[in-house]
């Protein structure tokens, strides 16, 4: 196990730390944009589901657009 890490530390053929940092920053940026785009749709779906649930006393919600 020790020889594996020693060999890994001396290996110059892999990516360097700045390259990993750039990749990580790119992945975080893409994820943030994707989740930001989905946020409105998720909010609308959850609001619609909440509106269609019965009240605490078991009665139906009046005027809700539920099928």
N, C-alpha and C positions, 0 to 999 in steps of 0.2 A: 504494500500500500504506500509506504514511504517513497519507494522508487518511482511509483506512478506520479506522485505529486512533484517529485524532483524533476522528472522528465517533462512534466507539464509546464513547470516554471521555466525551463530552459528552452522550450519549443518556441521558435519564432515564426512558425508558419501559419498560426491562427490569427484571429482578429485581435486588434488592440483595444484597450479600454476606451479610447475616444470613439472608435467605431461601434462598440457596444452601446455607448452612451447616446450616439446619434440614432441608432436603431430603437432604443428604448424611448427616446423622446418622440420619435416618429410614431411608434405604436401608441403611446399615450395620447398624442394629438389626434390620431385617427379615431381612437376609442372615444375621446371626448366629443368629437364632432358627430360620430354615429349616435351616441347616447343622447346628445342634445337634439338631434333630429327626431329621435323616437319619443322623446319626453312628452310632446304634445299629444301624440296618438295614445300613449299609455294613460295619460291623465284623462283624456276623453273617455276611454274604455272603462276605466275604473269609476269615473263619475257616473257613467251610464249604468253600470252594474249596481252601484250604490243606490241610485234613484229607484231602481226596479225592485229593491228588497222591501219586504214588508216592514211596517213600523214596529216598535218594541212591543206593542200590545197585540200584534198579529194581524192588524187590519191592513188593507191594501193602501198604497199611496195613490191619492187621487190626482188625475191629470198626468200621470207618468206615461211616457211613450213606450210602454212595454207590451210585448206580444205574449 
